[in-house]
Amino acid sequence: MRFGWPRAVPLQILVGTGLGLIVAFAILSVDRFTSSDRFCASCHVHPHATTSWKQSTHFRNRSGVVVHCTECHLPPKGLVRVAAKFKLGVRDLWGKVTKDSADFDWTARRRPTHAQKMIPDEACRRCHVDLFSVGLSKKGEEGHIHYLQKRRQVRCVNCHLGVGHAGVTQLVSAEEMPLERRSPYRPPRPTGDGIRFENYVERIPGTDISFEMVAIPGGVFQMGTPGNEPFREPDEGPLHRVQVDSFWMGRVEVTWAEYDEFVKQTGVRSKRTAADLDVETGPTPPYGNPDQGWGRGSLPAITMTHYAATRYCEWLSRVTGRLYRLPTEAEWEYACRGGASGPYFFEGDPRRFSRRPWKNRLLGPDTSKINQYVWYAENAHGRTHPPYSKRPNPFGLFNMLGNVREFCLDWYAPDAYMASACETLTVNPRGPASGSEHVVRGGSFASDAADLRCGARDRTRHDAWLMTDPQSPKSRWWYSDCVDVGFRVVRPYRSGKAKTRLQ
């Protein structure tokens, strides 16, 4: 008996091989076509996407090498690349069909937290194999050593965010123009030594820099949030009655103009060593750009540490002769509420304002009311804005719930209110006697409306906010990974000279 292939088998093999080659060629052709910059731009129609790429060092550089869209935004190879490409493709197609490109928030998408989701480290390392190339600066060496030591926490885009898309200047619309430029508002006149309890203007001696202080009459209020308030967190209760004495509070957060004067007068010229940390009296130079390229002047100062904010208050007290400090948590909430007892100092339901409910994620939250008072995630475009550009609260304070979050004097504890729960009235509480993190209050340009409530609490995250600082020792003065916290100052209602050090 003779065994062999049926005569039809060679034909089947030939046909199967041919079809396989055709399918493979088609797949490769489709992959090549969908990997082109032109194809990517067909969905990413916002002009910033292409314009900023062509202005970046990944397009214009001395080597003449052009880095294309998929080389940065997809893993280099394998099934992981295919899966990522399919996922991004479906998402981008959905956005192209259902969304208006004019609503695309380009500035917000340029923050490191978002970029980390869009740019895998493997894509960067595919080209940048040698992290210690010839000509690398000392600063670059420090950064790359830190990166290799913290691969799970630090990503390439934390330090190199602008290499693929150059920075884009954001224009301010007429609606966003600061109110001081559109209205006859003028700050109140100075009151001399400030002993009278009324608004006054403080001028930093030897400069033309001034800021307004608002007189906040003392009183009693319910601190915290009720159990039925939407989005309430456990650390916001229980409700308890608190009395605070009268004090003055800055009408707006400390601006860059004010903070830069502090740095100018007290800053050190070079980074200190570990042995020198305890004797530093002023800020060391920041590792990066502390204003994030958004500008300085009247914009709220950001990226300083809580330590730096308290040292600023000490300096301000010395040069003015009046005691300035950070607000206690009770003072901050009392001033923020302005007599209101609801979630905000204006009327409104957080469930309508927040994007967290599924209905609002689908149809969009109600912004008509909250937009009048707050710079937050829905309208701030991922950056800070000038003071006086929204309506004030009942005490005449601006940006208490938005623009930037604000440091408080108190140490943070999730159960800080429990000690006061059994008391009839707590007078001028100062929080826990010790701790590892401090209280942060209010919302910022990156916050959802749920986190803007008057009673919402947060805390510093000191180690996490210094994660990408490669210096050894890390800076005591500047955060490397927190760009939405600032502070405002208060002055207790009492006469006398300032203390030399604030507790």
VEXROKE-11792 format. One line per 3 residues: number of its first residue (from 1); their letters; for each residue x, y, z of N, C-alpha, C. Coordinates in steps of 0.2 Angstrom, whole numbers. Atoms other than C-alpha are relative to their C-alpha. Layout:
<recs>
NUM	A	X:Y:Z:X:Y:Z:X:Y:Z  ... $
</recs>
This chain:
<recs>
1	MRF	4:-6:0:0:0:0:4:6:0  -4:-6:0:7:17:-4:-4:6:3  3:-6:-4:4:32:7:3:7:-3 $
4	GWP	-2:-6:2:5:50:2:-5:6:1  5:-5:0:-3:67:1:-5:0:-5  5:0:5:-19:68:-7:2:6:-5 $
7	RAV	-2:-5:5:-17:78:-24:-3:7:2  2:-7:-1:-28:92:-17:3:4:5  -4:-3:-6:-17:95:-2:5:6:-2 $
10	PLQ	-5:-6:2:-3:105:-11:-4:6:-2  4:-6:3:-16:116:-19:-3:4:7  3:-3:-6:-24:119:-1:5:4:3 $
13	ILV	-6:-3:-3:-7:123:6:2:7:-4  -2:-6:4:-3:135:-8:-6:6:1  5:-5:-1:-20:144:-6:0:3:7 $
16	GTG	0:-3:-7:-19:145:13:6:4:1  -6:-5:-1:-1:152:12:-2:7:-4  1:-7:3:-7:165:-1:-5:4:4 $
19	LGL	5:-4:-4:-22:170:9:3:3:7  -3:-3:-6:-11:171:25:5:6:-2  -5:-6:1:2:182:16:-5:6:-2 $
22	IVA	5:-6:2:-13:193:9:-2:3:7  3:-2:-6:-20:194:27:6:4:4  -5:-3:-3:-3:198:34:2:7:-3 $
25	FAI	-2:-6:4:1:211:21:-6:5:2  5:-5:-1:-16:219:24:0:3:7  -1:-2:-7:-13:219:43:5:5:1 $
28	LSV	-6:-4:-1:4:227:41:-2:7:-4  1:-6:4:-3:240:28:-5:4:5  5:-3:-4:-18:244:40:4:3:6 $
31	DRF	-4:-3:-6:-5:246:55:4:6:-2  -4:-6:2:6:257:45:-4:6:-2  4:-6:1:-8:268:39:-3:3:6 $
34	TSS	3:-3:-6:-16:270:56:6:2:5  -6:-3:-4:2:274:63:2:6:-2  -2:-6:2:4:289:53:-2:6:3 $
37	DRF	2:-6:-4:4:306:60:-7:3:-3  6:-3:3:-9:311:47:-7:-3:2  6:4:-3:-21:297:53:-2:2:7 $
40	CAS	2:-3:-7:-19:303:71:-3:6:0  3:-7:1:-23:321:66:-7:0:-2  7:0:3:-39:315:58:-5:0:6 $
43	CHV	4:-1:-6:-46:313:76:2:5:4  -3:-6:-4:-35:325:85:0:6:-4  1:-6:4:-42:340:76:2:6:3 $
46	HPH	-1:-6:-4:-38:352:90:7:3:-3  -6:-2:3:-24:363:82:6:0:5  -5:0:-5:-14:363:98:4:-7:-1 $
49	ATT	-3:7:1:-10:344:95:6:0:-5  -5:0:5:-1:347:79:5:6:0  -4:-6:0:5:364:81:6:0:6 $
52	SWK	-5:1:-5:14:361:98:5:-6:-1  -4:5:1:21:345:92:6:3:-5  -5:-2:5:30:354:77:4:6:3 $
55	QST	-4:-5:-3:36:367:89:5:-3:6  -4:3:-5:44:354:101:7:-3:-3  -6:3:2:61:346:101:0:-6:-3 $
58	HFR	1:6:3:54:330:95:-1:1:-7  1:-2:8:51:339:78:5:4:-2  -5:-5:2:63:353:78:6:-1:4 $
61	NRS	-6:1:-4:81:348:84:6:-1:-5  -6:0:4:99:348:78:1:-7:-4  -1:7:3:99:329:73:-4:0:-6 $
64	GVV	5:0:6:84:332:60:-4:-6:1  4:6:-1:76:316:68:-7:3:2  7:-2:-2:57:318:69:-3:-6:3 $
67	VHC	3:5:-4:48:308:82:-8:0:-1  7:0:2:30:303:77:-4:-2:6  5:1:-6:14:301:87:0:-7:3 $
70	TEC	0:7:-3:14:282:89:6:-2:4  -6:1:-3:32:282:94:0:2:7  0:-2:-7:28:291:110:-6:-3:4 $
73	HLP	6:2:-4:10:286:114:-2:-7:0  2:8:0:11:267:111:6:-3:2  -5:4:-1:22:254:118:4:-2:-6 $
76	PKG	-4:1:6:36:249:106:-2:-6:-4  2:5:4:30:232:101:-4:-5:4  3:5:-3:21:216:104:-8:1:1 $
79	LVR	7:0:-1:3:212:109:-2:6:5  1:-6:-4:4:226:122:-1:6:-4  1:-5:5:6:238:108:-7:0:-4 $
82	VAA	7:1:4:-9:231:98:-6:2:5  6:-2:-5:-20:232:114:-1:7:1  0:-7:-2:-15:249:118:-3:4:-6 $
85	KFK	2:-4:6:-18:255:100:-7:-1:-1  7:1:1:-35:247:99:-4:4:5  3:-4:-5:-40:255:116:0:8:-2 $
88	LGV	0:-7:1:-34:272:111:-4:2:-6  4:-1:6:-42:271:94:-7:0:1  7:0:-1:-59:267:100:-2:6:4 $
91	RDL	2:-6:-4:-58:281:113:0:6:-4  -1:-6:4:-52:294:101:-6:0:-6  5:0:5:-65:288:88:-7:3:3 $
94	WGK	6:-2:-4:-79:290:101:0:8:2  -1:-7:-2:-72:307:106:-1:5:-7  1:-4:7:-72:313:87:-7:0:-2 $
97	VTK	7:1:2:-90:307:85:-4:4:4  5:-2:-5:-98:313:101:2:7:3  -2:-6:-4:-88:328:107:2:6:-5 $
100	DSA	-2:-6:4:-84:346:100:7:1:2  -7:-1:-1:-66:349:98:2:7:3  -1:-7:-3:-68:367:104:0:-1:7 $
103	DFD	0:1:-7:-71:360:121:6:-4:3  -6:4:-2:-55:350:122:4:5:5  -4:-4:-5:-45:356:138:7:-2:-1 $
106	WTA	-7:2:1:-28:355:131:5:1:6  -4:-1:-6:-20:363:146:0:-5:5  1:5:-5:-27:351:158:3:-7:-2 $
109	RRR	-3:7:3:-21:336:147:7:0:1  -8:-1:0:-3:343:149:2:-1:7  -3:2:-6:-2:339:167:3:-7:1 $
112	PTH	-4:6:0:10:325:172:-5:-6:2  5:5:-2:-5:315:180:-3:-3:-6  3:2:6:-13:314:163:5:-3:-5 $
115	AQK	-5:2:5:3:312:153:2:-7:1  -2:7:-2:8:297:163:-4:-6:-3  4:5:3:-7:288:156:0:-1:-8 $
118	MIP	-1:-1:7:-3:293:138:7:-2:-3  -7:1:2:16:290:137:3:-5:4  -4:5:-3:23:274:142:7:1:1 $
121	DEA	-8:-1:-1:41:274:149:4:-4:-5  -4:4:5:46:260:137:0:4:-7  0:-4:6:42:272:122:6:5:1 $
124	CRR	-5:-5:-1:54:285:129:7:-4:0  -7:3:-1:68:272:133:2:-4:-7  -2:3:7:67:264:115:5:5:-3 $
127	CHV	-5:-5:3:76:280:109:5:2:5  -5:-2:-5:84:286:125:3:-5:4  -3:6:-4:94:271:129:6:2:5 $
130	DLF	-5:-2:-5:109:280:137:-2:6:4  3:-5:-4:103:290:151:6:5:3  -5:-4:-2:120:297:154:5:2:-5 $
133	SVG	-4:-1:6:126:303:137:5:6:1  -5:-6:-1:140:315:134:-3:6:0  2:-6:0:137:332:138:-6:1:5 $
136	LSK	5:0:-5:123:328:151:2:5:6  -1:-5:-5:122:342:164:0:-4:7  0:3:-7:125:339:183:-7:-1:2 $
139	KGE	7:1:-1:106:342:185:-3:-6:-3  3:6:4:102:329:172:2:-6:3  -2:7:-4:113:316:181:-4:-1:6 $
142	EGH	3:1:-6:105:319:197:-7:-2:-1  6:3:2:88:317:189:-1:-7:-2  0:7:3:92:301:180:2:-5:5 $
145	IHY	-2:5:-6:100:293:195:-6:-1:4  6:1:-4:84:297:205:-5:-4:-4  4:4:5:74:290:190:1:-7:1 $
148	LQK	-2:7:-1:83:274:191:-1:-3:7  1:3:-6:81:272:209:-7:0:2  7:0:-2:62:276:209:-4:-2:-6 $
151	RRQ	3:1:6:57:268:193:-8:-1:1  7:1:-1:40:263:200:-4:6:2  4:-6:-2:35:280:206:2:6:-5 $
154	VRC	-1:-6:4:44:292:194:0:-2:-7  0:1:8:41:293:175:4:5:-3  -4:-5:5:50:301:161:-3:7:0 $
157	VNC	4:-6:2:36:314:158:0:4:7  1:-4:-5:37:320:176:5:6:-1  -5:-5:1:53:330:171:0:2:-7 $
160	HLG	-1:-2:7:52:330:152:-7:1:-3  7:-1:2:34:335:150:-1:3:-7  1:-5:6:36:348:136:4:-3:-6 $
163	VGH	-4:2:6:48:338:124:-4:-2:-6  4:2:5:34:331:114:-5:5:-3  5:-6:1:22:346:114:2:6:3 $
166	AGV	-2:-6:-3:29:363:117:-5:3:3  5:-3:-4:20:374:129:-4:5:-5  5:-5:4:5:384:122:-3:5:5 $
169	TQL	2:-6:-3:1:401:128:-8:0:0  7:0:0:-17:402:134:-3:7:0  3:-7:0:-28:417:130:-5:0:5 $
172	VSA	5:-1:-5:-39:424:143:-6:4:-3  6:-3:3:-57:428:137:-2:6:4  3:-6:-4:-67:443:142:-3:-2:6 $
175	EEM	4:2:-6:-77:433:154:5:-2:6  -5:2:-5:-61:427:163:5:6:2  -4:-5:-1:-53:444:163:-1:3:8 $
178	PLE	1:-2:-7:-49:450:181:-5:5:1  5:-5:-1:-63:460:189:3:7:1  -3:-7:-1:-51:474:194:1:4:-6 $
181	RRS	-1:-4:6:-48:478:176:-7:1:-3  6:-1:3:-67:478:172:-5:4:4  5:-3:-5:-75:486:187:4:6:3 $
184	PYR	-3:-5:-4:-72:502:197:3:-2:7  -2:2:-7:-67:492:212:7:3:2  -6:-3:-3:-53:500:223:1:-3:7 $
187	PPR	-1:2:-6:-45:493:238:-1:5:6  1:-5:-5:-49:501:255:6:4:2  -6:-4:-2:-37:515:261:3:-3:6 $
190	PTG	-3:2:-6:-24:510:274:-3:3:6  3:-2:-6:-29:512:292:6:2:5  -5:-2:-4:-12:517:299:3:-6:4 $
193	DGI	-2:5:-4:-7:505:313:-4:-6:0  5:5:0:-22:494:310:-3:-3:6  3:2:-6:-28:494:328:-7:0:0 $
196	RFE	7:0:1:-45:498:323:-2:-6:-4  2:6:3:-55:483:318:-4:1:-7  3:-1:7:-58:486:299:5:-2:-5 $
199	NYV	-5:2:6:-51:482:282:6:5:0  -6:-5:1:-34:489:279:4:-3:-6  -5:3:5:-20:487:266:7:0:3 $
202	ERI	-7:1:-3:-3:481:271:5:1:-6  -5:-1:5:12:487:261:7:-3:3  -6:3:-2:28:477:262:5:6:0 $
205	PGT	-5:-6:0:41:490:268:6:0:-5  -5:-1:5:53:496:255:-2:-2:-7  2:2:7:43:490:240:-7:4:-1 $
208	DIS	7:-2:2:27:495:231:-5:-5:0  5:6:0:19:478:234:-4:1:6  5:0:-6:3:478:245:-5:-5:-1 $
211	FEM	6:4:0:-11:467:249:-5:2:5  6:-2:-4:-28:468:257:-1:-5:5  2:4:-6:-33:462:274:-7:1:2 $
214	VAI	8:-1:-1:-52:459:277:-1:-2:8  2:1:-7:-59:461:295:-5:-5:0  5:5:-1:-68:445:300:-2:0:7 $
217	PGG	3:0:-7:-79:447:315:-1:-7:3  0:6:-3:-78:433:327:-7:-3:1  7:3:-1:-93:421:331:0:-7:1 $
220	VFQ	1:7:-1:-100:404:333:-3:-3:-6  2:4:6:-103:391:319:0:-7:1  0:7:0:-106:373:316:5:-2:-5 $
223	MGT	-5:2:4:-90:366:310:0:-7:-2  0:7:3:-89:350:299:-6:0:-4  6:1:5:-103:343:288:-5:-5:3 $
226	PGN	5:5:-2:-119:334:292:0:-7:-3  0:6:3:-121:316:289:-3:-1:-6  4:1:6:-133:318:275:3:4:-6 $
229	EPF	-2:-4:5:-122:330:265:3:-4:-6  -2:4:6:-118:323:247:8:0:0  -7:0:1:-100:317:245:4:1:7 $
232	REP	-3:-1:-6:-96:319:264:5:-6:2  -6:5:-2:-80:310:270:-1:-1:8  1:1:-8:-79:302:288:4:5:4 $
235	DEG	-4:-5:-4:-65:315:293:-4:7:1  3:-6:0:-78:329:291:-5:1:6  5:0:-6:-88:325:307:3:-3:6 $
238	PLH	6:-2:-1:-95:325:319:-1:8:0  1:-7:-1:-103:342:318:1:2:7  -1:-3:-7:-98:353:333:0:7:0 $
241	RVQ	0:-8:-1:-100:371:339:7:2:2  -6:-3:-1:-85:381:338:-1:8:0  -1:-7:-1:-81:399:343:7:2:-2 $
244	VDS	-6:-3:2:-68:409:334:0:8:2  -1:-7:-1:-61:426:339:1:4:-6  -1:-4:6:-60:441:327:7:-1:-3 $
247	FWM	-6:0:3:-46:441:315:0:3:-7  -1:-2:7:-40:448:298:2:-6:-4  -2:5:5:-38:437:283:1:3:-7 $
250	GRV	-2:-2:7:-30:440:266:-6:0:-5  5:0:5:-43:445:253:1:-5:-5  -2:6:5:-34:433:241:6:-3:3 $
253	EVT	-6:4:-2:-21:420:242:7:5:-1  -6:-3:0:-3:426:244:2:0:-8  -2:0:7:3:431:226:7:-1:-1 $
256	WAE	-7:1:2:19:428:217:4:6:1  -4:-6:-2:24:446:219:2:1:7  -2:0:-8:23:445:238:5:-5:1 $
259	YDE	-4:6:-2:31:428:239:7:1:-3  -6:-1:4:45:433:226:4:5:4  -4:-4:-4:50:447:238:3:-3:6 $
262	FVK	-3:4:-5:52:435:252:6:-4:-2  -6:4:3:63:424:241:6:5:-1  -6:-5:1:73:440:236:3:2:6 $
265	QTG	-3:-3:-6:76:446:253:3:-6:5  -2:5:-5:79:429:262:3:-6:-4  -3:6:4:84:416:248:7:-1:0 $
268	VRS	-7:2:0:100:407:248:2:-1:-8  -2:0:7:110:407:231:1:-7:-3  -1:6:3:114:389:230:-3:-5:5 $
271	KRT	3:5:-4:108:372:236:5:-2:6  -4:1:-6:114:368:254:1:-8:0  -2:7:-2:121:351:260:-5:-2:6 $
274	AAD	4:3:-5:112:340:272:2:3:7  -2:-3:-6:123:348:286:-3:7:1  3:-7:0:116:365:282:-7:1:1 $
277	LDV	7:-1:0:98:361:282:-3:4:6  3:-3:-6:95:366:300:1:7:1  -2:-7:-1:103:383:298:-3:4:-6 $
280	ETG	3:-4:5:94:388:282:-5:5:2  5:-5:-2:84:404:284:-4:3:-5  4:-2:6:77:406:267:0:-5:-5 $
283	PTP	1:5:5:72:397:252:6:-1:-5  -5:1:5:85:388:241:-3:0:-7  3:-1:7:83:389:222:-4:-6:-1 $
286	PYG	5:5:2:69:378:215:4:-4:-5  -3:4:5:74:363:205:-3:1:-7  4:-2:7:61:367:191:-2:7:0 $
289	NPD	3:-6:0:50:381:187:-6:0:4  5:0:-5:39:384:202:-7:3:-2  6:-3:2:26:394:193:-3:-4:-6 $
292	QGW	2:5:6:24:380:179:-1:4:-6  1:-3:6:25:393:166:-6:4:-1  6:-3:0:9:401:170:0:7:1 $
295	GRG	-1:-7:-1:16:418:175:0:1:8  -1:-2:-7:19:427:192:-4:6:1  4:-6:-1:14:444:197:-6:-1:5 $
298	SLP	6:0:-4:-4:444:204:-3:-7:1  2:7:0:-6:425:201:2:-3:7  -1:2:-6:-7:415:217:7:-4:0 $
301	AIT	-6:4:-1:10:408:223:-1:-7:1  1:7:-1:11:389:222:7:-4:1  -5:5:0:23:374:224:5:1:6 $
304	MTH	-4:0:-6:31:380:241:-3:-5:5  2:5:-5:31:368:255:-4:3:6  3:-3:-6:21:370:271:5:4:5 $
307	YAA	-5:-3:-4:37:374:280:2:7:-3  -2:-7:3:41:388:267:-6:5:2  6:-4:-2:23:395:270:1:3:7 $
310	TRY	-1:-2:-7:26:396:289:6:5:0  -6:-4:0:43:404:286:-1:7:-3  2:-6:4:35:417:274:-4:4:5 $
313	CEW	4:-4:-5:23:422:288:5:3:6  -5:-3:-4:38:424:300:3:6:-2  -4:-6:3:47:435:288:-5:6:0 $
316	LSR	5:-5:0:31:445:285:-1:4:6  1:-3:-6:29:448:303:5:4:2  -6:-4:-2:46:454:306:1:6:-4 $
319	VTG	-1:-6:4:46:466:291:-5:5:1  6:-5:0:29:474:295:-1:1:8  2:-2:-7:29:473:314:-6:-3:3 $
322	RLY	7:3:-2:12:464:315:0:-7:-1  0:7:0:9:446:318:-4:-3:-5  3:4:5:5:436:303:1:-8:0 $
325	RLP	-1:7:0:2:417:302:-5:-3:-5  5:4:4:-7:403:293:-7:0:4  7:0:-4:-26:402:298:0:-7:3 $
328	TEA	2:7:-2:-31:388:309:-6:-3:-4  5:4:4:-43:375:302:-7:3:1  6:-3:-2:-57:383:312:-1:7:-3 $
331	EWE	0:-6:3:-53:400:306:-2:0:-7  1:0:7:-52:395:288:-7:-2:-2  7:2:2:-69:386:288:-5:5:2 $
334	YAC	5:-5:-2:-78:400:297:0:6:-5  -1:-5:5:-71:413:285:-3:-2:-7  2:3:7:-75:402:270:-8:0:0 $
337	RGG	7:1:0:-93:399:275:-4:7:0  3:-7:0:-97:418:278:-7:0:3  7:1:-3:-112:413:289:-4:-5:-3 $
340	ASG	4:6:3:-118:399:277:1:-6:4  0:7:-4:-122:382:284:0:-6:-5  1:6:5:-124:372:267:7:-2:-2 $
343	PYF	-6:3:2:-111:363:257:5:6:-3  -4:-6:2:-105:380:249:-3:6:3  3:-6:-3:-107:398:254:-5:3:-5 $
346	FEG	6:-2:4:-119:400:239:-4:-6:-1  5:6:0:-134:389:236:2:-5:-6  -2:5:5:-132:373:226:1:-7:3 $
349	DPR	-1:7:-2:-132:354:227:6:-3:-3  -6:3:3:-115:346:225:-2:-6:-5  2:6:4:-124:331:216:-1:3:-7 $
352	RFS	1:-3:6:-128:343:202:6:3:-3  -6:-3:2:-111:352:201:5:-5:-1  -6:4:1:-100:337:202:-1:-5:-6 $
355	RRP	0:4:5:-95:326:188:0:-8:2  -1:7:-3:-94:310:199:-7:-4:-2  6:4:2:-113:305:196:0:-2:-7 $
358	WKN	-1:3:7:-114:294:180:-4:4:-4  4:-4:5:-128:305:173:4:7:-2  -4:-7:1:-116:321:175:6:-2:-5 $
361	RLL	-6:2:4:-102:311:167:-2:-1:-7  2:1:7:-113:307:152:-3:7:-3  3:-6:3:-123:324:150:4:6:2 $
364	GPD	-4:-6:-2:-111:336:159:-4:3:7  2:-3:-7:-113:344:177:-3:7:-2  3:-7:0:-123:360:180:5:5:2 $
367	TSK	-6:-5:-2:-110:374:180:-3:7:0  2:-6:1:-121:389:178:1:4:7  0:-4:-7:-121:394:197:7:0:2 $
370	INQ	-7:1:-3:-104:387:203:5:4:-4  -5:-3:4:-94:395:188:0:8:2  -1:-7:-2:-98:412:195:4:2:6 $
373	YVW	-4:-1:-6:-88:409:211:6:-3:0  -6:4:-1:-75:396:208:3:-2:-6  -4:3:5:-61:391:197:2:-7:2 $
376	YAE	-1:7:-2:-61:372:197:1:-4:-6  -2:5:6:-59:357:185:-4:2:-6  5:-1:6:-74:362:174:2:6:-4 $
379	NAH	-1:-6:3:-68:379:170:7:3:0  -6:-3:-1:-50:382:175:5:-1:-5  -5:3:5:-41:373:160:6:-2:3 $
382	GRT	-6:3:-3:-29:365:172:6:5:2  -5:-5:-2:-20:381:178:-3:5:5  2:-6:-5:-21:396:191:-3:6:-4 $
385	HPP	3:-6:3:-30:412:187:1:6:5  -1:-6:-4:-29:430:193:-5:1:5  5:-2:-5:-37:436:209:-6:4:-2 $
388	YSK	6:-4:1:-54:445:209:-3:-2:-7  3:2:7:-59:435:193:-6:-4:1  7:3:-2:-74:427:202:-3:4:5 $
391	RPN	4:-3:-5:-87:433:214:3:-2:7  -2:2:-7:-82:434:233:-5:-3:4  5:3:-5:-90:425:247:-3:6:4 $
394	PFG	3:-5:-4:-101:435:260:5:4:4  -5:-4:-3:-85:441:269:4:4:-5  -4:-4:5:-78:448:253:7:-3:-2 $
397	LFN	-6:3:2:-65:435:251:0:-4:-6  0:3:7:-60:428:234:3:-6:0  -3:6:1:-56:411:229:1:-5:6 $
400	MLG	-1:5:-6:-59:402:245:-1:-7:-1  2:7:1:-66:387:237:4:-3:-7  -4:3:6:-55:386:221:6:4:-2 $
403	NVR	-7:-3:2:-40:392:211:6:-4:3  -5:5:-3:-28:384:223:-2:-2:7  1:2:-7:-30:374:239:5:4:5 $
406	EFC	-4:-4:-5:-23:382:255:2:-3:6  -3:3:-6:-12:377:269:-4:3:6  3:-2:-7:-19:378:287:6:-1:5 $
409	LDW	-5:1:-5:-9:379:303:0:-6:4  1:6:-4:-16:363:311:4:-6:-3  -1:7:2:-9:346:311:-6:-4:-2 $
412	YAP	6:4:2:-20:334:302:-1:-6:4  2:6:-3:-29:320:310:-7:-2:-3  6:2:2:-44:310:303:-6:1:5 $
415	DAY	5:0:-6:-53:310:320:1:7:4  -1:-6:-4:-48:328:325:-6:3:3  6:-3:-3:-66:333:328:-3:-4:6 $
418	MAS	3:5:-5:-70:318:340:1:3:7  -1:-3:-7:-62:328:355:-5:5:1  4:-6:-2:-74:342:353:-8:-2:-1 $
421	ACE	7:2:1:-90:331:350:-4:0:6  3:0:-6:-94:330:368:-1:7:3  0:-6:-3:-91:348:372:-6:5:-3 $
424	TLT	6:-4:2:-105:361:371:3:5:-4  -3:-5:4:-93:374:364:7:0:0  -8:0:0:-75:373:358:2:7:-2 $
427	VNP	-2:-7:1:-66:390:358:7:0:-3  -7:-1:4:-52:394:345:4:-7:0  -4:7:0:-47:375:342:6:1:-4 $
430	RGP	-7:0:4:-29:372:336:1:-6:-3  -1:7:2:-31:354:331:5:-4:4  -4:4:-4:-20:340:337:7:3:2 $
433	ASG	-6:-3:-3:-4:344:347:6:-2:-5  -5:2:5:7:335:334:-3:-5:-5  2:4:6:7:325:318:5:-1:-5 $
436	SEH	-4:0:5:15:321:302:-2:4:-6  2:-4:6:5:330:289:-5:6:3  4:-6:-2:-4:347:290:-7:0:-4 $
439	VVR	6:-1:3:-22:352:285:1:4:-6  1:-4:7:-26:358:267:-7:1:-1  8:-1:1:-43:366:264:-1:4:-7 $
442	GGS	3:-3:6:-53:372:249:2:-4:-6  -1:4:6:-52:366:231:5:4:-4  -5:-3:5:-41:371:216:-3:-1:-7 $
445	FAS	2:1:7:-41:372:198:-1:-7:-3  1:7:2:-40:353:197:-5:-4:4  5:4:-4:-54:349:209:-7:-1:-3 $
448	DAA	7:1:2:-71:342:206:-4:4:5  4:-4:-5:-85:351:214:-2:-3:6  2:4:-7:-88:337:227:6:2:5 $
451	DLR	-5:-2:-4:-71:343:234:1:7:2  0:-7:-2:-75:361:235:-4:2:6  4:-2:-5:-87:360:249:3:3:6 $
454	CGA	-3:-4:-6:-84:372:264:3:-5:5  -2:4:-6:-82:357:276:4:-6:-3  -5:5:2:-71:346:265:7:1:2 $
457	RDR	-7:-1:-3:-54:342:272:5:-4:-4  -5:3:3:-38:337:265:6:1:4  -6:0:-3:-20:335:270:6:1:-5 $
460	TRH	-6:1:4:-2:337:264:2:-7:-1  -3:7:1:7:322:257:7:1:-1  -6:-3:1:24:328:260:5:-5:-4 $
463	DAW	-4:4:3:34:313:254:-2:-1:-8  3:1:6:23:310:239:1:6:-5  -1:-7:4:24:329:234:7:1:-1 $
466	LMT	-7:-1:1:43:327:234:3:-6:-4  -2:6:3:44:311:224:5:1:-5  -4:0:6:52:317:208:6:5:2 $
469	DPQ	-6:-4:-1:64:329:217:6:-4:1  -6:4:0:81:321:213:6:2:5  -5:-3:-4:91:332:225:1:-4:7 $
472	SPK	-2:4:-6:100:324:240:4:5:5  7:2:-2:94:330:252:-5:4:-4  5:-3:4:77:335:245:-1:7:3 $
475	SRW	2:-7:-2:71:353:246:-5:0:6  5:-1:-6:63:359:262:-5:6:-2  4:-6:2:56:374:252:-5:-1:-6 $
478	WYS	4:0:6:49:368:236:-3:-7:-1  3:6:2:37:354:231:1:-2:-7  -1:1:7:41:345:215:-6:-3:-3 $
481	DCV	5:3:3:25:336:213:-7:2:2  7:-3:-2:11:347:220:0:8:-3  0:-7:4:6:363:209:-6:3:2 $
484	DVG	6:-3:-1:-11:367:216:-1:2:7  1:-2:-7:-8:372:234:4:7:1  -3:-7:-2:-5:390:240:-2:1:7 $
487	FRV	3:-1:-7:-10:399:256:-2:8:0  2:-7:-2:-17:415:263:2:1:7  -2:-1:-7:-12:424:279:-6:3:4 $
490	VRP	5:-3:-5:-22:429:294:4:4:5  -3:-4:-6:-18:442:308:-5:0:6  5:0:-5:-26:439:325:-2:7:2 $
493	YRS	2:-7:-2:-36:454:332:3:2:7  -3:-2:-6:-24:460:345:6:5:-2  -5:-5:1:-11:474:346:7:-3:2 $
496	GKA	-7:2:-2:8:472:349:4:-2:-6  -5:2:5:23:468:340:0:-8:-2  0:7:2:25:451:330:5:-3:4 $
499	KTR	-5:4:-3:34:437:338:5:-2:-5  -5:2:5:50:431:330:-1:-6:-3  1:7:3:44:413:327:-7:-2:2 $
502	LQ	7:3:0:27:406:324:0:-7:2  0:7:-2:22:390:332:-6:-3:-5 $
</recs>
